Amino acid sequence: MASIKIERINHMIMEEVSKILMLEIKDEDIKFVTITDCDTAGDLSYAKIYVTVLDKEKQEETLKALNNASSFIRGELAKRIEIRHIPELKFIYDESIVYGEHIDKIIDKLNEGK
């Protein structure tokens, strides 16, 4: 379980990266991205940022563009968040949304059978 400090850092990173993506990044491949979670290591060496992409066909391109822009985003974070070390950023597609939709479909099918 993450400490309260790490939870607070996760929240700050999610909030600020969202702002950076909306306001600072001009790359068209990074449009329509939603940050769903952040998991920062206890030593602040890295942060996994989980995202979903509106355009499923461009999911791979979008993740590649996000990871290519991670050093720029990290630099912008350093200007906005006052912590001793800004973690390396790794963007990962959040599959929990797709899995949740799959479970909803199964439940709907079960309910239809009643």
PyMOL commands that set and color helices and strands:
alter all, ss='L'
color gray80, all
select helices_A, chain A and resi 4-23+28-30+56-68+70-80+96-112
alter helices_A, ss='H'
color red, helices_A
select strands_A, chain A and resi 33-40+46-53+88-93
alter strands_A, ss='S'
color yellow, strands_A
deselect
rebuild
show_as cartoon
